[in-house]
Amino acid sequence: MTTDINAVLNDPNIHVVVELIGGMTPAKDILLQAVRCGKHVVTANKELWLPAARNCSGKLMLITV
């Protein structure tokens, strides 16, 4: 476990980032960095992904339960 997001983003053995922070800041910045680093991201943060889904230029898969 670490509190250093760069350690997670730069680790080639980590493929998935799960966001559990909530809200927009700093969750949005962290997840955007993760996507840029080629990581898969998982979040249930509706405040974060609803606006982002409208501007998504890549593939976006939403699973609602």
WOUR-V106447 format. One record per pair of residues at least 12 apart in sequence whose C-alpha atoms are under 10 Angstrom apart, sorted by the first residue. I is the first residue (numbers start at 1). J is the second residue. D is the distance in whole Angstrom. If there is no record, write none. Layout:
BEGIN
I & J & D
I & J & D
END
This chain:
BEGIN
5 & 17 & 10
5 & 30 & 8
5 & 33 & 9
5 & 34 & 9
6 & 30 & 9
6 & 33 & 9
6 & 34 & 9
8 & 34 & 9
8 & 39 & 10
9 & 30 & 9
9 & 31 & 10
9 & 33 & 8
9 & 34 & 6
9 & 35 & 9
9 & 36 & 9
9 & 37 & 6
9 & 38 & 9
9 & 39 & 8
10 & 34 & 9
10 & 37 & 8
10 & 38 & 10
10 & 39 & 10
11 & 37 & 10
12 & 37 & 10
12 & 38 & 10
12 & 39 & 9
14 & 39 & 8
14 & 40 & 9
15 & 34 & 9
15 & 37 & 10
15 & 38 & 8
15 & 39 & 5
15 & 40 & 6
15 & 41 & 9
16 & 34 & 9
16 & 35 & 10
16 & 38 & 9
16 & 39 & 5
16 & 40 & 5
16 & 41 & 6
16 & 42 & 7
17 & 30 & 9
17 & 31 & 8
17 & 34 & 7
17 & 35 & 9
17 & 39 & 7
17 & 40 & 6
17 & 41 & 5
17 & 42 & 6
17 & 43 & 9
18 & 31 & 9
18 & 34 & 10
18 & 40 & 9
18 & 41 & 6
18 & 42 & 5
18 & 43 & 6
18 & 44 & 9
19 & 31 & 7
19 & 41 & 7
19 & 42 & 6
19 & 43 & 5
19 & 44 & 8
19 & 45 & 8
20 & 42 & 9
20 & 43 & 7
20 & 44 & 8
20 & 45 & 8
21 & 43 & 9
21 & 44 & 10
21 & 45 & 8
22 & 43 & 9
22 & 44 & 8
22 & 45 & 6
22 & 46 & 9
22 & 47 & 8
22 & 48 & 8
23 & 45 & 7
23 & 46 & 9
23 & 47 & 6
23 & 48 & 7
24 & 45 & 9
24 & 46 & 10
24 & 47 & 7
24 & 48 & 6
24 & 49 & 9
25 & 48 & 9
27 & 43 & 9
27 & 45 & 9
27 & 48 & 8
28 & 45 & 10
28 & 47 & 10
28 & 48 & 6
28 & 49 & 9
28 & 52 & 9
31 & 43 & 9
31 & 48 & 10
32 & 52 & 10
42 & 62 & 10
44 & 62 & 10
44 & 63 & 10
44 & 64 & 9
49 & 62 & 9
END
